[in-house]
Amino acid sequence: MTEKTIYNKPVRDNLPKIIKDNGDECEYIILSPAEYKKVLLEKYVEEIEEYKNAKTQKEQLDELADVAEITEALAVLDGATPDDFYKVKVEKQQRRGSFVKRIFLVSATVKKDSQK
C-alpha cells in the first residue's frame, strides 16, 4: 500500500533525488526568489522551535545546522555568495565579537558625539 503525504515546505536540494533513488515518487516546484524567501523565513521559525525542543546535543546541533543552511540560502537569495556571507560574519566577529561569552547588556551611557 502506498500513501501520499503532503509536505508543502522547503527542503534541502538533494531530497527529491534521494526520494526517487529509494524507488519512491515526489512532486516539487521551484519557487520564485520572493516566494522562496517567504517560506524560508517560515522555515527559520520551525527550525528554531525544533532546536528549542531538542532533547540531545546531537539533535540541537542538527537543528542549528538547518538554521545555518537557511541563513546561507537567504544570503544567496539576497545576491551574496556563501563566501560573501561568511566573510562578513568573520569580519563582524573580529570587529564586534561573538555571542559566546553570554554577555547581556543592561544599559549604557553613551556620549552624544561618540560614533557607533
C-alpha positions in Angstrom: 0.0 0.0 0.0 1.3 3.5 -0.9 0.4 6.6 0.9 0.8 10.2 -0.3 2.0 12.7 2.3 1.6 16.4 1.7 4.5 18.5 2.9 4.3 21.9 1.3 7.6 23.1 2.7 11.1 23.9 1.5 13.6 21.0 1.6 17.3 20.5 1.0 18.3 20.4 -2.6 19.1 16.6 -2.7 15.9 15.4 -1.2 13.9 14.8 -4.4 16.8 12.7 -5.8 17.1 10.8 -2.5 13.3 10.0 -2.6 13.5 8.9 -6.3 16.7 6.8 -5.6 14.7 5.0 -2.9 12.2 4.0 -5.6 9.5 6.4 -4.4 7.9 9.4 -6.1 7.7 13.0 -5.2 6.3 16.2 -6.7 8.0 19.5 -6.3 8.1 23.0 -7.8 10.8 25.7 -8.0 9.6 28.9 -6.3 10.3 32.4 -7.3 13.0 34.2 -5.2 10.3 36.2 -3.4 8.2 33.1 -2.7 11.2 31.2 -1.5 12.4 33.9 0.8 8.9 33.9 2.4 8.9 30.1 3.0 12.5 30.1 4.2 11.6 32.7 6.8 8.8 30.5 8.0 11.1 27.5 8.0 13.5 29.5 10.2 10.8 29.7 12.9 10.1 26.0 12.6 13.8 25.1 12.9 14.2 27.4 16.0 11.2 25.7 17.6 12.7 22.3 16.8 16.0 23.4 18.3 14.2 24.6 21.5 12.5 21.2 21.8 15.6 19.1 21.0 16.5 16.7 23.8 20.1 15.8 23.0 23.2 17.8 21.9 23.2 15.9 18.6 19.5 16.9 18.0 20.4 20.5 18.9 23.4 20.6 16.5 21.3 19.1 13.8 18.7 21.8 14.1 21.4 24.5 14.3 22.9 23.1 11.1 19.5 23.6 9.4 19.3 27.2 10.7 22.8 27.9 9.3 21.8 26.4 6.0 18.7 28.5 5.8 20.7 31.6 6.8 23.2 30.9 3.9 20.3 30.4 1.5 18.7 33.7 2.5 22.1 35.4 1.9 22.3 33.9 -1.6 18.7 34.9 -2.4 19.8 38.5 -1.5 22.6 38.3 -4.1 25.5 37.2 -1.9 27.6 34.1 -2.3 28.2 31.8 0.6 31.8 33.1 0.8 30.5 36.7 0.9 28.2 35.7 3.8 31.0 34.0 5.8 33.4 36.8 5.1 31.0 39.4 6.6 30.3 37.0 9.5 34.1 36.8 10.3 34.7 40.5 9.8 31.8 41.4 12.1 33.0 38.8 14.7 36.5 40.3 14.6 35.1 43.9 14.9 32.3 43.3 17.5 32.9 39.8 18.9 30.6 36.8 19.0 27.8 35.7 21.3 29.8 33.0 23.2 30.6 35.0 26.4 26.9 35.2 27.3 27.0 39.0 27.8 23.6 40.6 28.4 23.8 44.4 28.2 21.5 46.1 30.7 22.3 49.7 30.0 25.0 52.1 28.6 25.6 55.8 28.9 26.9 57.0 25.6 28.4 60.4 24.9 26.3 62.2 22.2 29.3 62.8 19.9 30.6 59.2 20.0 30.4 57.2 16.9 28.7 53.7 16.9 
